[in-house]
Structures are given as structure tokens and as C-alpha cells.
Amino acid sequence: MTYNISGRRDELRIMTDLMVNMLEPTRPTHLLYRTNLSYSQLKKYLSSLLNMGLIEERIEPYRAFSVTDRGRTFLDVVGAELGQNSGFVTTSERSQVIPQDRKSWLTQVTP
């Protein structure tokens, strides 16, 4: 996980974490738990992502957020830029970013 000098996640990392958790439609409460954000922080980031067109809100059959095609492209670019530092691997066949498990990462790094 990337942190700034003060030990906190930067905004790009928080937005990326949110979007990875929204690859499938996800309810706001689940996003709170998975990303460890307060409600006010979540509202701020969801509003920003909605305004940029990276996510969309769905109301039926329940309120949920999911990543748009533009958001998936963004995740591919950011995942490729952050690469091994972020713990994400991009997959071109599914055009999304997938969390990389530690075991496979360790086998790639160790000779």
C-alpha cells in the first residue's frame, strides 16, 4: 500500500481502492467497511468519482455504485503506472485491476 510521509494513504490510492471495490455493484455501507473511510470521506470521494465519470450510481433494486468503462480504463492506466508498488496487476483480457495475493507476489520478487 502506498503512503505519504505522514503514513496516510494519498487521494489517488483511496480512489483506486474505492474503484477496485466497485468492479461489481457495491453498496455504500460495504464500501465504508472495505476501504476504512468515514461516511463524510466516502461521500467526498464518491462525489468526485461521479463527477469525473469514473463510477455510476444505480438505484434499482438497491443503491449501489459500480465502475464505468472510463473508470476501468483509468484503473488499467493507474495500475500499470503504480505496478508492483501498489499491489495490483492489470489484466488486459478483463480490462480491470485485480488485487494481487501476497504469495504470488513473493514468488515473483524472490529469485
Number of C-alpha atoms within 10 A of each C-alpha: 11 15 11 9 8 7 8 12 14 13 12 11 17 19 20 18 17 25 26 20 20 22 18 12 16 20 16 17 11 13 20 16 10 12 14 12 15 11 12 9 13 20 14 11 16 21 13 14 18 16 11 12 14 21 24 18 16 14 8 7 6 10 12 19 24 21 27 18 14 13 24 20 16 18 25 21 15 18 22 16 11 15 13 14 10 17 16 22 19 19 13 9 6 9 13 21 24 18 13 14 11 10 8 9 14 10 9 9 8 6 5
